Amino acid sequence: MMFATPLSATEPPALHRLSRIAPLGEAARAMVEAAVRDSRRVSMRRELLTEGRALPEPMLLVSGWAARVRILVDGRRQFLSFLLPGDLIGLCRHDRPLAVSTVQTLTDVKVATAPDSDLSDLHQAYAASNALEEAYLLAQITRLGRLNALDRICDLMLEIHERLALADLIQGRSFEVPLTQEMLADALGLTPVHINRMLQQARRDGDLEWRGSRVTLSDPAALARRIGRTPARVSADV
């Protein structure tokens, strides 16, 4: 990922993220800021995309959390990935695209129509965002296939920490995670009871603490070394 020059602390998280993954010129920044101002609210537990249906216009998640989800025939669900402020939703390059997964809001959110990417810097930001999304999906496959229960939780929390940092939504080593233990279980292929036990274990080990909706990582770098996690890299320029 390419990192731009330091940005204003007052700018919207979505703009902050896009500006961190690719430098944006004044015209591109103005387009994103205008889109953010025109964003609309969507309540929690609503579908932004429905699997198999035509994609609407590409969206930019301005605030709140959403998730890609699959519902099995017996009612069980699998969260495939989480979508955080600054992520793009439904951005496809081919004609008449269909949604490959349902995207459901987990909190009240704001979404905006993604500005047109004719500008080269916006095009680069969108391309980097798509590459990061692929990297996060590959990380999810590895998490579910090869990590034990405790390391799955720690690895996901480290990813969320990295992603929220891009949007300037970290306070020290703490950040908001508006997920229930049931949601976390549905993301990590575990039961809520097992999630609860592993969170208690992580607290006893001094790795992380989860109070209410706030997670605190005691030492993210040390935890990443212990479980063998490296941040997602999608550009040779870094």
Buried (B, 14 or more C-beta within 10 A) or exposed (E): BBBBEEBEEEBBBBBBBBBBBBBBEEEBBEBBBEBBEEBEEBEBEEBBBBBEEEBEEBBBBBBBBBBBBBEEEEEEBBBBBBBBBBBBBBBEEEEEEEBEBBBBBBBBBBBBBBBEBEBEBBBBBBBBBBBBBEBBEEBBEEBBEEBEBBBBBBBBBBBBBBBBBBBBBBEEBBBBBBBEBEBBBBBBBBBBEBBBBBBEEBBEEEBBBBEEEEBBBBEBEEBBEEBEBEBBEBBEEE
